[in-house]
Amino acid sequence: MLQELTPDDQPIVLVIDDLNELETREALEQLEQLLVRLPPQLRVVLAGRHDPPLRLHHLRLEGELAEIRAADLAFSTAETAELLKCAGVDLRESDVELLQERTEGWAAGLRLAVISLIGHAEPERLVAEFSGSERTVAEYMLAEMLERQPADVRHLLLRTSIVDRVNGSLGDVLTGIGGSERMLHALEDANSFVVSLDPERSWFRYHHLFGDLLRLELRRTAPDEVPELHRRAAEWFATHGHVVEAIRHALAAGSWAYAGQLLVDNALNLTLDGQVAVVHDLLGGFPTAALQADPELTVVWAADQVEQGSLDEAAAYLALAEDHLDIAPPERRPQLDVSRAVIKLLLARRRGDFSDVLEQVEFLARPCAVRSHAAVALSGELRAMALMNLGIVEMWSPGLAEAEKHLEEAARIAHRIGRPYLEVGCLAHLGFAANAHSIGKARQRCREAIILAERHGWDENHVIAPALATLGGNLVWSGEYDEALQLLERGEKAHRSDVEPATSLLWHLARGMLHAAQGEWDRALERFRSAEAMQTLLVSVHALAVQVRSFVMAT
């Protein structure tokens, strides 16, 4: 066929839409030669599920090759909305976005969704529940994808569907056979709903709908294997340092003791990395009985309640753990004692209990306490945490000089050991502490904290709230109301009165000052009253309590 082509003055387009017909050595060689020496009038269109075994790099380098790949064919959100509109399906914008996300713009998947949505009584619910287990989608994928694969590939796809991402090593563990990496590469090359996650093509995931189908089919055909697969995945992830994924799979396997041990040993690390929400989510996977049966896990539960602002519940769980200390193995007791001291320190800090903070700081400063926790290498973190919490309580008390010294030392340690979440907390509070002697330094510290928090995605985390409130109040005093308003509005999202009442007092005070400066007396008084209410949540008298009272009276 190729030898008969004779280009003339008229444009010629050669379309080959089934490369399988050319998969003989002779035909491929002829096509390759033709592509390298294309006459000006000739255009060749190749279509296929996977890349042809042709050397096209010269054409690509010379800009003579136009490629349309799966990502280019995926529907955008706007195109998804247009498709729904043409079918007479009316959905909210958020539901259109969700449907596009679930289908990843896959045209056939969207068409199947539209067919199901037409005339449906509850389209929003259908979109929320739409998955690869939906009957029409499952039938299509089974027939077009899974059943066409060789037995070893189906074995791989089904057993690795329990993980959100897979590489060759993990695939070999889950399947019990080798060759997983080779098969994953081949599946991606064939555009078989397998997507690489990194430039090295070492990690892969499955298309959302395809993954749903695989998990459904695994539960249908081999339900007894599922717990064991999760257990293997947990052990692999734990061995390779992926703690969160290890815990999630241990929970899915029902291995409460193993999951609990992993969480206990890593909860403080995760918290110091700013992953408080992750710890909270993991705790939600345990049955209540498992949480209460292990005093170490109960302490983690207490810490989570502190972070959620439920201080009374935190104290109750801490007391429950102390009632069951004899259950803990002797070799785990030193670590448990340190964990309890850390939670007591956080609880005392949130309540503004200066004497209790000092007691826990003194315990954590003892060499025996640090040595007992050496198994998880937290001596630097413990010192930074102790100094930061001590500095914060001193800052809200009449002891600014000592507070600044302790916070600066904690910030230096946090920076040296690579704990940015701790460093942000120190810098954010240092902004207020520096106010006593240098407005310029206070602003500098606040801006440093804000920039570092934004870099790590913590710009609405309560850890940055003191910097936003301090800098906002600072700008009010200098008449820079527009920037002050922006910062205080950000602080409204970040501060939490149930978690940090002392910081909330500062924020309400700064917001009230802005209202007062603009002559909004009723709104100013409301904010000052709210600041007064924060004092009732603290054991010690806040350093700004007198100033708040004077503003109430003046307003």
ABEGO torsion letter per residue (X at the ends): XAAABBBBABBBBBBBABAAAAABAAAAAAAAAAAABBBAABBBBBBBABBBBBBAAAAAAAGABBBBBAAAABBBAAAAAAAAAAAGBBBBAAAAAAAAAAAGGBAAAAAAAAAAABGBABAAAAAAABBAABAAAAAAAAAAAAAABBAAAAAAAAAAAABABBBAAAAAAAAGBBGAAAAAAAAAAAGAGBBBABAAGABBBBBAAAAAAAAAAAAAABAAAAAAAAAAAAAAAAAAGBAAAAAAAAAAAGBAAAAAAAAAAAAAAAAAAGAAAAAAAAAAABBAAAAAABAAAAAAAAAAAAAAGBAAAAAAAAAAAAAAAAABBAAAAAAAAAAAAAAAAAAAAAAGBAAAAAAAAAAAABAAAAAAAAAAGAAAAAAAAAAAAAAAAAAABBBAAAAAAAAAAAAAAAAAAGBAAAAAAAAAAAAAAAAAABAAAAAAAAAAAAAAAAAAGAAABAAAAAAAAAAAAAAAAAGBAAAAAAAAAAAAAABBAAABAAAAAAAAAAAAAAAAAAGBAAAAAAAAAAAAAAAAABABBBAAAAAAAAAAAAX
